[in-house]
Each structure stands twice: as C-alpha cells, then as structure tokens.
Amino acid sequence: MRAVIQRVKSSSVTLGDELIDNIGKGLLVLLGVATSDKIDDAIYLADKIVNLRIFEDRDHKLNRSLIDMGGEMLVVSQFTLLGDCKKGRRPSFVKAAPSELANELYQQFVECVRQKGVTVKTGRFQTMMEVSLINDGPVTLIVESK
C-alpha cells in the first residue's frame, strides 16, 4: 500500500455540488492499494500513519502524532498512486489492485484507524471526486507498507 499524507487545517471531498465529507485539523490520506497487498499492509499502514510524529509541540518540534493531538483523518482511495511512469508517456496501472481487493483493503485501513480512536471520514470508492485542502506547513509525506 502507498499513502500520500498531508497535514491539513481542513479538507473536504465533494461530488459536484454535494459535500461527501470534511474534516478539520488532521490528515488527508490519499491511499493506493497494490495487487500484492494483504490485510497486514492495511494494519501496518494505519498504525504507522496515526502514530507518525508530524504535528508540532509547544517548542515547534514535530513531536506529536494524530492521536496525541486528537485530529481527524480524511481517507480518499487513489489508485493512480500505483501508476508506473518509467516507460513511455502513459502511466501503467498494472500494479494497482483490482477494485474488489482495493475496496476491501481500503475499508480495512479505515477500520484499523477507527479502532485506534481516530475520527475517520472517507470519500466514495471508485468515484471521481474533488478533494480540497488547506495544507498545514506544508507537511506532505509518502508512506509505504513494503
């Protein structure tokens, strides 16, 4: 699994004029699932992300995790994170999991985060959405399970 995480002041997902969901201070997680991923990857990534110390403490050092600061998480499925651009000019998505597996592991990731006490909001799986955010920092990281 591959995740692009962004520390945000707020983030939302819309579909046309319809607000699907939104969060305040926390993390926007764009999540890609690979064909080789298993449930262990979802468990590992959820634990890693909620415990990453990427929020500032009183001394302005990155010492606090999402759990420490009581932040929220917005998770958006994004198969394009598995795009391979090494050959030609069109990305290859053969490493991206088929939708059934991707949705299962996406849901498992969300559930693992919820079990850690984090408020989790989501986009709609397999839907073209508009994602908005106010980046905080900016702090943006790529985290992988392999």
N, C-alpha and C positions, 0 to 999 in steps of 0.2 A: 504494500500500500504506500501511496505517496500523498503527502498533505502539504499544501501551502498554507501557512498560518499567518494571519495578520492581526496584530494587536490593534483594537479599534475603540474609538469613543462611542460609536454606534454603527450598526449595519442593518440592512434590510434586504429582503428579496421580494420582488414584485413580478406579476404576470399581467402585462398591460397596465390597466388601472387598478388591479386587485393587489392589495398588500397580502402576501402569503405569510410572512412573519418578520419580526425585527427584534433586535437586542440593543441594550445599552452597552456600557463598558464591558469589554471582554475580548473574545477571539472570534474572528471569522476563519473557518476552516474549509478550504476547498479540498475535497477528498477524491482521490483516484484509486481505483481497485484494479490490480493486475490479475491476469489469468492464473498465476501461480500462488495467489494469496489464499490464506486459510483464516479460520476464526482466530487463531493465535496472533495473526498480524493485526487484526482489529483490536484485540485486547491489549497488545503491546503498545500500539499507537495511541489508543485512548489514554492509557496510563502515562505514557511519555508526555503527551501534549498537556494534560491537565496539571502535571507537576513541573513543567518547564518553568524555571525562574526567569520570567521575561517582563515582569512588572516591577516598577521602581519602589524601593522602600523610602523611608524618611531622608536617607542620605543620597537619594537619587541613584542608587545602585540597583542593578537588576537582580533582586533577591527574593521576589515574591512570585508565587505561582497563581494560576487562575483560581485554584481552590483557596489559597491564602487570602486573596482579595475579594472573594465572593462574586466573581464575574460570571457572565453568561457566555454561551457559545452558540454560534450560528453555523451549521454544517450544510454545505452545498456539494452535492455529488458532481464531479467534473472528470469525465473520462479522458478529456484532452490532455490531462497531466501525464498520461502514459504515451503521448504522441512521440514518435521517433522521427527526428528531422535530419538524420545523418545522410540519407541518400535522397537525391532529387530535391524537388521543391514542394512536394505534397507530403505532409506528415503521414506516417503509417501508424495505425492504431491496433495492430495485431496483438500487442502486449496488454491491451485493455480487456478486462474481464467481460464475458457476455452479460447481458443485463440481469439475468436471474441471479447469477453469482454476485455480481456487483451490488445489487439491491440487498441481498442477504447480508453481505459483509458491511455495507453502509449502515443498515439497520442495527447490526451487532455493535458497530462502533458507537453509534448514538446511544444505545442501551448501556454500554460499558461506561460512557461518560456520565449518564444519568445516575448510574449506581454509585458513582463517586460523589453524588450530591450536587452536581452542577446543573443549572437550568440550561436545557438544550432546546434550541429551535432549529427547524430544518427548512430547506427548500422542498420542491417537489421533484422526486426522482424522474429522470428521463423527460424533463420539461425545459424548454428554452425560457430562461428567466433573466431578469435584470437584477444584478446584485449591486447595491450601493453601500459605500462605507465611508466613514471618516477615520482615516488611519491615524493611529496614535503613536507618534515617534518621528518617522515611521519605524515600526519594527515588523519585519517580514522574514519568515524562516521557512525552509523546506525540511520536512521530517519524513524519513522513510522507515519502513519496518524491516527491510532487508539490509 
